[in-house]
């Protein structure tokens, strides 16, 4: 999964949410297919305890609405 260093300097990202590793992988594939810039922050050794192993996803703020719809669908969330 891409890290913050993979984001072009002109793109501003916002936090999309915390997801299971499986959901994050599926969401990321869809973002890649659509050309949406995104990156993840994996939980560290200790932070796994309070983050419950969740992967934090950040996305291009210009694509936030579209990204939320994808993430909600994949994760089975209702808003």
N, CA, C and O atoms as a Tinker XYZ file with bonds, in Angstrom:
   316  protein
     1  N      0.846000   -1.171000    0.000000    73     2
     2  CA     0.000000    0.000000    0.000000    64     1     3
     3  C      0.894000    1.237000    0.000000    63     2     4     5
     4  O      1.958000    1.247000    0.619000    81     3
     5  N      0.454000    2.268000   -0.693000    73     3     6
     6  CA     1.295000    3.457000   -0.801000    64     5     7
     7  C      1.399000    4.225000    0.517000    63     6     8     9
     8  O      0.490000    4.203000    1.347000    81     7
     9  N      2.524000    4.897000    0.681000    73     7    10
    10  CA     2.740000    5.737000    1.852000    64     9    11
    11  C      2.666000    7.192000    1.474000    63    10    12    13
    12  O      2.474000    7.522000    0.304000    81    11
    13  N      2.814000    8.068000    2.446000    73    11    14
    14  CA     2.713000    9.505000    2.213000    64    13    15
    15  C      3.735000    9.987000    1.182000    63    14    16    17
    16  O      3.471000   10.944000    0.455000    81    15
    17  N      4.883000    9.344000    1.114000    73    15    18
    18  CA     5.910000    9.735000    0.160000    64    17    19
    19  C      5.515000    9.503000   -1.285000    63    18    20    21
    20  O      6.172000   10.013000   -2.193000    81    19
    21  N      4.446000    8.735000   -1.519000    73    19    22
    22  CA     3.977000    8.450000   -2.877000    64    21    23
    23  C      2.990000    9.488000   -3.394000    63    22    24    25
    24  O      2.546000    9.398000   -4.539000    81    23
    25  N      2.642000   10.464000   -2.576000    73    23    26
    26  CA     1.656000   11.484000   -2.955000    64    25    27
    27  C      2.371000   12.649000   -3.644000    63    26    28    29
    28  O      3.349000   13.175000   -3.112000    81    27
    29  N      1.887000   13.055000   -4.830000    73    27    30
    30  CA     2.494000   14.209000   -5.499000    64    29    31
    31  C      2.406000   15.456000   -4.605000    63    30    32    33
    32  O      1.426000   15.623000   -3.879000    81    31
    33  N      3.418000   16.328000   -4.651000    73    31    34
    34  CA     3.446000   17.481000   -3.735000    64    33    35
    35  C      2.276000   18.450000   -3.894000    63    34    36    37
    36  O      1.946000   19.162000   -2.945000    81    35
    37  N      1.648000   18.495000   -5.053000    73    35    38
    38  CA     0.546000   19.437000   -5.256000    64    37    39
    39  C     -0.799000   18.907000   -4.743000    63    38    40    41
    40  O     -1.782000   19.647000   -4.719000    81    39
    41  N     -0.852000   17.642000   -4.336000    73    39    42
    42  CA    -2.096000   17.031000   -3.864000    64    41    43
    43  C     -2.189000   17.160000   -2.350000    63    42    44    45
    44  O     -1.234000   16.857000   -1.634000    81    43
    45  N     -3.338000   17.609000   -1.868000    73    43    46
    46  CA    -3.608000   17.713000   -0.431000    64    45    47
    47  C     -4.550000   16.576000   -0.062000    63    46    48    49
    48  O     -5.587000   16.383000   -0.697000    81    47
    49  N     -4.179000   15.831000    0.964000    73    47    50
    50  CA    -4.992000   14.686000    1.354000    64    49    51
    51  C     -5.694000   14.935000    2.686000    63    50    52    53
    52  O     -5.269000   15.760000    3.495000    81    51
    53  N     -6.781000   14.197000    2.883000    73    51    54
    54  CA    -7.547000   14.239000    4.122000    64    53    55
    55  C     -7.775000   12.807000    4.594000    63    54    56    57
    56  O     -7.715000   11.860000    3.810000    81    55
    57  N     -8.036000   12.671000    5.888000    73    55    58
    58  CA    -8.272000   11.350000    6.471000    64    57    59
    59  C     -9.629000   10.832000    6.023000    63    58    60    61
    60  O    -10.649000   11.495000    6.213000    81    59
    61  N     -9.638000    9.653000    5.432000    73    59    62
    62  CA   -10.872000    9.032000    4.978000    64    61    63
    63  C    -11.478000    8.177000    6.082000    63    62    64    65
    64  O    -12.696000    8.158000    6.258000    81    63
    65  N    -10.638000    7.474000    6.821000    73    63    66
    66  CA   -11.138000    6.635000    7.891000    64    65    67
    67  C    -10.202000    5.492000    8.210000    63    66    68    69
    68  O     -9.137000    5.351000    7.610000    81    67
    69  N    -10.619000    4.672000    9.171000    73    67    70
    70  CA    -9.868000    3.491000    9.595000    64    69    71
    71  C    -10.597000    2.252000    9.096000    63    70    72    73
    72  O    -11.815000    2.133000    9.227000    81    71
    73  N     -9.830000    1.334000    8.522000    73    71    74
    74  CA   -10.423000    0.157000    7.883000    64    73    75
    75  C     -9.628000   -1.093000    8.219000    63    74    76    77
    76  O     -8.452000   -1.016000    8.575000    81    75
    77  N    -10.271000   -2.234000    8.105000    73    75    78
    78  CA    -9.541000   -3.485000    8.264000    64    77    79
    79  C     -8.528000   -3.564000    7.124000    63    78    80    81
    80  O     -8.719000   -2.931000    6.085000    81    79
    81  N     -7.462000   -4.328000    7.304000    73    79    82
    82  CA    -6.502000   -4.466000    6.212000    64    81    83
    83  C     -7.132000   -4.985000    4.922000    63    82    84    85
    84  O     -6.751000   -4.556000    3.833000    81    83
    85  N     -8.078000   -5.889000    5.034000    73    83    86
    86  CA    -8.741000   -6.443000    3.849000    64    85    87
    87  C     -9.556000   -5.371000    3.119000    63    86    88    89
    88  O     -9.486000   -5.247000    1.896000    81    87
    89  N    -10.324000   -4.604000    3.887000    73    87    90
    90  CA   -11.111000   -3.528000    3.276000    64    89    91
    91  C    -10.191000   -2.480000    2.656000    63    90    92    93
    92  O    -10.456000   -1.991000    1.557000    81    91
    93  N     -9.114000   -2.135000    3.355000    73    91    94
    94  CA    -8.181000   -1.130000    2.849000    64    93    95
    95  C     -7.584000   -1.567000    1.522000    63    94    96    97
    96  O     -7.424000   -0.753000    0.612000    81    95
    97  N     -7.256000   -2.842000    1.408000    73    95    98
    98  CA    -6.688000   -3.356000    0.157000    64    97    99
    99  C     -7.694000   -3.256000   -0.987000    63    98   100   101
   100  O     -7.338000   -2.850000   -2.093000    81    99
   101  N     -8.933000   -3.618000   -0.729000    73    99   102
   102  CA    -9.979000   -3.552000   -1.761000    64   101   103
   103  C    -10.267000   -2.105000   -2.146000    63   102   104   105
   104  O    -10.392000   -1.786000   -3.328000    81   103
   105  N    -10.372000   -1.244000   -1.161000    73   103   106
   106  CA   -10.613000    0.177000   -1.420000    64   105   107
   107  C     -9.466000    0.754000   -2.248000    63   106   108   109
   108  O     -9.697000    1.483000   -3.213000    81   107
   109  N     -8.251000    0.431000   -1.874000    73   107   110
   110  CA    -7.082000    0.921000   -2.595000    64   109   111
   111  C     -7.058000    0.482000   -4.051000    63   110   112   113
   112  O     -6.708000    1.266000   -4.933000    81   111
   113  N     -7.427000   -0.765000   -4.305000    73   111   114
   114  CA    -7.485000   -1.246000   -5.703000    64   113   115
   115  C     -8.475000   -0.417000   -6.515000    63   114   116   117
   116  O     -8.197000   -0.047000   -7.656000    81   115
   117  N     -9.628000   -0.128000   -5.921000    73   115   118
   118  CA   -10.626000    0.666000   -6.638000    64   117   119
   119  C    -10.132000    2.093000   -6.865000    63   118   120   121
   120  O    -10.350000    2.667000   -7.932000    81   119
   121  N     -9.466000    2.663000   -5.860000    73   119   122
   122  CA    -8.905000    4.007000   -6.030000    64   121   123
   123  C     -7.882000    4.012000   -7.162000    63   122   124   125
   124  O     -7.875000    4.921000   -7.991000    81   123
   125  N     -7.027000    3.005000   -7.195000    73   123   126
   126  CA    -6.022000    2.912000   -8.259000    64   125   127
   127  C     -6.678000    2.837000   -9.638000    63   126   128   129
   128  O     -6.247000    3.505000  -10.578000    81   127
   129  N     -7.722000    2.020000   -9.747000    73   127   130
   130  CA    -8.431000    1.876000  -11.022000    64   129   131
   131  C     -9.041000    3.190000  -11.485000    63   130   132   133
   132  O     -9.119000    3.455000  -12.685000    81   131
   133  N     -9.477000    4.020000  -10.526000    73   131   134
   134  CA   -10.115000    5.293000  -10.859000    64   133   135
   135  C     -9.139000    6.465000  -10.896000    63   134   136   137
   136  O     -9.527000    7.585000  -11.227000    81   135
   137  N     -7.882000    6.216000  -10.559000    73   135   138
   138  CA    -6.886000    7.280000  -10.565000    64   137   139
   139  C     -6.978000    8.229000   -9.384000    63   138   140   141
   140  O     -6.528000    9.372000   -9.471000    81   139
   141  N     -7.553000    7.773000   -8.287000    73   139   142
   142  CA    -7.665000    8.596000   -7.084000    64   141   143
   143  C     -6.370000    8.460000   -6.280000    63   142   144   145
   144  O     -5.929000    7.349000   -5.988000    81   143
   145  N     -5.768000    9.594000   -5.927000    73   143   146
   146  CA    -4.541000    9.585000   -5.126000    64   145   147
   147  C     -4.896000    9.243000   -3.683000    63   146   148   149
   148  O     -5.827000    9.808000   -3.110000    81   147
   149  N     -4.143000    8.311000   -3.106000    73   147   150
   150  CA    -4.404000    7.887000   -1.744000    64   149   151
   151  C     -3.124000    7.353000   -1.128000    63   150   152   153
   152  O     -2.160000    7.043000   -1.828000    81   151
   153  N     -3.131000    7.249000    0.214000    73   151   154
   154  CA    -2.029000    6.618000    0.922000    64   153   155
   155  C     -2.541000    6.063000    2.236000    63   154   156   157
   156  O     -3.639000    6.399000    2.680000    81   155
   157  N     -1.737000    5.212000    2.853000    73   155   158
   158  CA    -2.156000    4.596000    4.104000    64   157   159
   159  C     -1.111000    4.776000    5.190000    63   158   160   161
   160  O      0.067000    5.015000    4.923000    81   159
   161  N     -1.578000    4.655000    6.413000    73   159   162
   162  CA    -0.701000    4.608000    7.572000    64   161   163
   163  C     -1.034000    3.310000    8.288000    63   162   164   165
   164  O     -2.125000    3.135000    8.829000    81   163
   165  N     -0.074000    2.416000    8.276000    73   163   166
   166  CA    -0.251000    1.118000    8.932000    64   165   167
   167  C     -0.037000    1.286000   10.435000    63   166   168   169
   168  O      0.788000    2.100000   10.850000    81   167
   169  N     -0.763000    0.534000   11.251000    73   167   170
   170  CA    -0.537000    0.632000   12.697000    64   169   171
   171  C      0.837000    0.076000   13.055000    63   170   172   173
   172  O      1.277000   -0.926000   12.492000    81   171
   173  N      1.496000    0.725000   13.981000    73   171   174
   174  CA     2.781000    0.249000   14.467000    64   173   175
   175  C      2.616000   -0.880000   15.462000    63   174   176   177
   176  O      1.499000   -1.290000   15.780000    81   175
   177  N      3.729000   -1.373000   15.943000    73   175   178
   178  CA     3.726000   -2.502000   16.873000    64   177   179
   179  C      2.851000   -2.222000   18.094000    63   178   180   181
   180  O      1.990000   -3.032000   18.437000    81   179
   181  N      3.062000   -1.090000   18.746000    73   179   182
   182  CA     2.281000   -0.775000   19.945000    64   181   183
   183  C      0.910000   -0.204000   19.622000    63   182   184   185
   184  O     -0.062000   -0.512000   20.311000    81   183
   185  N      0.813000    0.621000   18.589000    73   183   186
   186  CA    -0.480000    1.256000   18.294000    64   185   187
   187  C     -1.522000    0.251000   17.812000    63   186   188   189
   188  O     -2.709000    0.576000   17.777000    81   187
   189  N     -1.112000   -0.954000   17.443000    73   187   190
   190  CA    -2.090000   -2.005000   17.092000    64   189   191
   191  C     -3.057000   -2.252000   18.253000    63   190   192   193
   192  O     -4.208000   -2.637000   18.048000    81   191
   193  N     -2.571000   -2.025000   19.467000    73   191   194
   194  CA    -3.385000   -2.289000   20.651000    64   193   195
   195  C     -4.599000   -1.368000   20.684000    63   194   196   197
   196  O     -5.724000   -1.845000   20.833000    81   195
   197  N     -4.396000   -0.063000   20.549000    73   195   198
   198  CA    -5.534000    0.864000   20.648000    64   197   199
   199  C     -6.173000    1.172000   19.297000    63   198   200   201
   200  O     -7.279000    1.709000   19.250000    81   199
   201  N     -5.497000    0.841000   18.200000    73   199   202
   202  CA    -6.099000    1.032000   16.879000    64   201   203
   203  C     -6.727000   -0.255000   16.359000    63   202   204   205
   204  O     -7.308000   -0.275000   15.274000    81   203
   205  N     -6.610000   -1.324000   17.135000    73   203   206
   206  CA    -7.207000   -2.621000   16.785000    64   205   207
   207  C     -6.776000   -3.102000   15.405000    63   206   208   209
   208  O     -7.545000   -3.768000   14.711000    81   207
   209  N     -5.544000   -2.767000   15.001000    73   207   210
   210  CA    -5.004000   -3.225000   13.725000    64   209   211
   211  C     -5.549000   -2.501000   12.512000    63   210   212   213
   212  O     -5.311000   -2.929000   11.382000    81   211
   213  N     -6.278000   -1.410000   12.721000    73   211   214
   214  CA    -6.897000   -0.691000   11.606000    64   213   215
   215  C     -5.868000    0.056000   10.766000    63   214   216   217
   216  O     -4.881000    0.583000   11.281000    81   215
   217  N     -6.122000    0.086000    9.471000    73   215   218
   218  CA    -5.292000    0.828000    8.531000    64   217   219
   219  C     -5.964000    2.184000    8.294000    63   218   220   221
   220  O     -7.142000    2.245000    7.941000    81   219
   221  N     -5.216000    3.260000    8.489000    73   219   222
   222  CA    -5.742000    4.611000    8.258000    64   221   223
   223  C     -5.548000    4.950000    6.774000    63   222   224   225
   224  O     -4.445000    4.820000    6.243000    81   223
   225  N     -6.614000    5.380000    6.118000    73   223   226
   226  CA    -6.528000    5.755000    4.704000    64   225   227
   227  C     -6.712000    7.261000    4.575000    63   226   228   229
   228  O     -7.593000    7.859000    5.192000    81   227
   229  N     -5.855000    7.851000    3.756000    73   227   230
   230  CA    -5.922000    9.268000    3.425000    64   229   231
   231  C     -6.119000    9.363000    1.921000    63   230   232   233
   232  O     -5.588000    8.552000    1.162000    81   231
   233  N     -6.890000   10.366000    1.494000    73   231   234
   234  CA    -7.262000   10.466000    0.084000    64   233   235
   235  C     -7.203000   11.926000   -0.369000    63   234   236   237
   236  O     -7.328000   12.845000    0.441000    81   235
   237  N     -7.014000   12.119000   -1.654000    73   235   238
   238  CA    -7.022000   13.456000   -2.253000    64   237   239
   239  C     -8.323000   14.157000   -1.857000    63   238   240   241
   240  O     -9.414000   13.647000   -2.114000    81   239
   241  N     -8.200000   15.326000   -1.232000    73   239   242
   242  CA    -9.415000   15.990000   -0.731000    64   241   243
   243  C    -10.369000   16.394000   -1.853000    63   242   244   245
   244  O    -11.565000   16.555000   -1.612000    81   243
   245  N     -9.867000   16.557000   -3.061000    73   243   246
   246  CA   -10.734000   16.887000   -4.198000    64   245   247
   247  C    -11.602000   15.687000   -4.597000    63   246   248   249
   248  O    -12.599000   15.851000   -5.300000    81   247
   249  N    -11.229000   14.497000   -4.156000    73   247   250
   250  CA   -11.967000   13.268000   -4.488000    64   249   251
   251  C    -12.686000   12.682000   -3.280000    63   250   252   253
   252  O    -13.143000   11.540000   -3.325000    81   251
   253  N    -12.789000   13.451000   -2.204000    73   251   254
   254  CA   -13.324000   12.925000   -0.952000    64   253   255
   255  C    -14.724000   12.336000   -1.101000    63   254   256   257
   256  O    -14.981000   11.240000   -0.601000    81   255
   257  N    -15.607000   13.017000   -1.757000    73   255   258
   258  CA   -16.985000   12.529000   -1.874000    64   257   259
   259  C    -17.039000   11.176000   -2.588000    63   258   260   261
   260  O    -17.703000   10.246000   -2.131000    81   259
   261  N    -16.342000   11.084000   -3.699000    73   259   262
   262  CA   -16.312000    9.829000   -4.466000    64   261   263
   263  C    -15.626000    8.730000   -3.652000    63   262   264   265
   264  O    -16.073000    7.584000   -3.654000    81   263
   265  N    -14.541000    9.081000   -2.958000    73   263   266
   266  CA   -13.810000    8.107000   -2.148000    64   265   267
   267  C    -14.668000    7.592000   -0.995000    63   266   268   269
   268  O    -14.639000    6.401000   -0.686000    81   267
   269  N    -15.431000    8.479000   -0.357000    73   267   270
   270  CA   -16.316000    8.059000    0.734000    64   269   271
   271  C    -17.360000    7.060000    0.245000    63   270   272   273
   272  O    -17.646000    6.077000    0.927000    81   271
   273  N    -17.921000    7.305000   -0.916000    73   271   274
   274  CA   -18.928000    6.396000   -1.464000    64   273   275
   275  C    -18.327000    5.011000   -1.694000    63   274   276   277
   276  O    -18.962000    4.000000   -1.391000    81   275
   277  N    -17.117000    4.961000   -2.223000    73   275   278
   278  CA   -16.446000    3.683000   -2.470000    64   277   279
   279  C    -16.144000    2.982000   -1.146000    63   278   280   281
   280  O    -16.442000    1.799000   -0.981000    81   279
   281  N    -15.554000    3.717000   -0.208000    73   279   282
   282  CA   -15.185000    3.134000    1.078000    64   281   283
   283  C    -16.414000    2.628000    1.827000    63   282   284   285
   284  O    -16.383000    1.541000    2.404000    81   283
   285  N    -17.479000    3.396000    1.823000    73   283   286
   286  CA   -18.706000    2.976000    2.499000    64   285   287
   287  C    -19.261000    1.695000    1.888000    63   286   288   289
   288  O    -19.681000    0.790000    2.609000    81   287
   289  N    -19.262000    1.618000    0.572000    73   287   290
   290  CA   -19.763000    0.421000   -0.111000    64   289   291
   291  C    -18.917000   -0.799000    0.236000    63   290   292   293
   292  O    -19.451000   -1.852000    0.588000    81   291
   293  N    -17.607000   -0.657000    0.137000    73   291   294
   294  CA   -16.708000   -1.778000    0.402000    64   293   295
   295  C    -16.793000   -2.229000    1.854000    63   294   296   297
   296  O    -16.829000   -3.430000    2.123000    81   295
   297  N    -16.826000   -1.294000    2.785000    73   295   298
   298  CA   -16.839000   -1.613000    4.205000    64   297   299
   299  C    -18.240000   -1.925000    4.733000    63   298   300   301
   300  O    -18.389000   -2.321000    5.889000    81   299
   301  N    -19.268000   -1.749000    3.897000    73   299   302
   302  CA   -20.640000   -2.032000    4.317000    64   301   303
   303  C    -21.189000   -1.021000    5.291000    63   302   304   305
   304  O    -21.976000   -1.361000    6.174000    81   303
   305  N    -20.771000    0.232000    5.132000    73   303   306
   306  CA   -21.246000    1.304000    6.035000    64   305   307
   307  C    -22.448000    2.006000    5.428000    63   306   308   309
   308  O    -22.547000    2.177000    4.213000    81   307
   309  N    -23.357000    2.409000    6.306000    73   307   310
   310  CA   -24.489000    3.261000    5.909000    64   309   311
   311  C    -24.270000    4.624000    6.526000    63   310   312   313
   312  O    -23.964000    4.733000    7.713000    81   311
   313  N    -24.424000    5.660000    5.729000    73   311   314
   314  CA   -24.301000    7.031000    6.261000    64   313   315
   315  C    -25.636000    7.721000    6.183000    63   314   316
   316  O    -25.754000    8.881000    6.578000    81   315
